[in-house]
Amino acid sequence: MKMVVAYIDREAFEPIRAELLGLGFLSLSVWDASGSIAQATTTGQYRGVAVENHLRPKARCECVVSDGQVATVIETVSKHAGDRRFVFVVAIEQADPTDTIRADDALQASE
């Protein structure tokens, strides 16, 4: 089993979620995150003082899948999130309950 973790722009989440759900991936975790990437610093004013912001709002998505489904999840994220995304894969030793994994893969894992 693997956990695919993706940092994406927030507006890219809904199309990714909808497609993964349609493909049978039953569980996806997401929360707000911030990231510093190679983009121009934004500046603004707060009470008359110049403020620089090096962080960009992102969403962090996680999906635990079987080894054979990693490419499908990465392709889905890449299709909807474009170039402004960061995806990595982490090995998972155990997941319980197994129904958090894609339905047909969970059956194979329990056999």
Secondary structure per residue as TSV (DSSP state, phi and psi in degrees):
chain	resnum	aa	ss	phi	psi
A	1	M	-	360.0	150.8
A	2	K	E	-134.8	154.1
A	3	M	E	-114.1	120.9
A	4	V	E	-93.2	124.8
A	5	V	E	-116.8	130.7
A	6	A	E	-133.2	131.7
A	7	Y	E	-101.3	119.8
A	8	I	E	-135.4	165.2
A	9	D	-	-66.3	143.0
A	10	R	G	-57.2	-38.3
A	11	E	G	-69.8	-14.4
A	12	A	G	-82.2	-11.8
A	13	F	H	-64.3	-48.9
A	14	E	H	-60.0	-45.3
A	15	P	H	-63.7	-35.6
A	16	I	H	-65.7	-46.7
A	17	R	H	-59.7	-45.6
A	18	A	H	-63.1	-43.9
A	19	E	H	-68.1	-43.1
A	20	L	H	-63.9	-39.2
A	21	L	H	-62.0	-43.1
A	22	G	H	-63.3	-27.7
A	23	L	T	-84.8	-3.6
A	24	G	T	99.4	8.9
A	25	F	-	-84.0	112.2
A	26	L	-	-85.6	-21.1
A	27	S	-	-134.1	130.5
A	28	L	-	-144.2	127.9
A	29	S	E	-102.0	143.0
A	30	V	E	-149.2	142.8
A	31	W	E	-152.8	165.0
A	32	D	E	-71.8	141.0
A	33	A	E	-142.8	169.8
A	34	S	E	-130.5	147.7
A	35	G	E	-142.3	151.6
A	36	S	-	-107.8	117.7
A	37	I	-	-128.2	174.0
A	38	A	S	-75.7	72.6
A	39	Q	S	-130.9	161.1
A	40	A	-	-60.4	142.7
A	41	T	-	-69.8	137.3
A	42	T	E	-91.7	142.2
A	43	T	E	-122.7	151.3
A	44	G	E	-154.3	-177.2
A	45	Q	E	-118.2	135.4
A	46	Y	E	-133.3	111.0
A	47	R	T	52.7	42.9
A	48	G	T	83.1	2.1
A	49	V	E	-111.3	135.2
A	50	A	E	-69.6	132.2
A	51	V	E	-124.4	129.5
A	52	E	E	-100.9	139.5
A	53	N	E	-123.2	118.4
A	54	H	-	-97.7	-4.4
A	55	L	-	-100.6	147.8
A	56	R	E	-120.3	139.1
A	57	P	E	-68.2	136.4
A	58	K	E	-138.4	169.1
A	59	A	E	-116.7	136.9
A	60	R	E	-103.8	120.8
A	61	C	E	-113.6	139.7
A	62	E	E	-131.2	140.4
A	63	C	E	-144.2	123.4
A	64	V	E	-92.9	124.9
A	65	V	E	-138.9	168.7
A	66	S	-	-73.0	161.6
A	67	D	G	-55.2	-37.2
A	68	G	G	-73.4	-11.8
A	69	Q	G	-102.9	-1.6
A	70	V	H	-58.4	-47.2
A	71	A	H	-60.3	-37.8
A	72	T	H	-63.0	-44.7
A	73	V	H	-66.1	-44.8
A	74	I	H	-62.9	-42.0
A	75	E	H	-62.4	-40.5
A	76	T	H	-64.4	-45.7
A	77	V	H	-61.8	-46.3
A	78	S	H	-62.2	-38.8
A	79	K	H	-63.0	-40.9
A	80	H	H	-95.3	-24.3
A	81	A	H	-96.4	-13.3
A	82	G	T	66.9	-149.1
A	83	D	T	-79.5	-20.1
A	84	R	S	-92.0	63.5
A	85	R	-	-147.9	157.7
A	86	F	E	-135.0	121.2
A	87	V	E	-125.8	136.0
A	88	F	E	-142.8	162.8
A	89	V	E	-123.2	134.6
A	90	V	E	-122.0	136.7
A	91	A	E	-71.6	139.3
A	92	I	-	-117.0	125.6
A	93	E	S	-78.1	-35.8
A	94	Q	-	-155.3	143.1
A	95	A	-	-133.8	133.2
A	96	D	S	-142.5	123.6
A	97	P	S	-82.3	156.9
A	98	T	G	-73.3	-11.0
A	99	D	G	-73.8	1.2
A	100	T	G	-79.7	-11.2
A	101	I	S	-94.2	162.9
A	102	R	-	-50.4	138.1
A	103	A	H	-50.8	-52.1
A	104	D	H	-71.7	-27.1
A	105	D	H	-73.2	-32.7
A	106	A	H	-64.7	-37.0
A	107	L	H	-63.5	-42.9
A	108	Q	H	-64.9	-37.6
A	109	A	H	-67.7	-30.4
A	110	S	H	-84.9	-11.3
A	111	E	-	-80.7	360.0
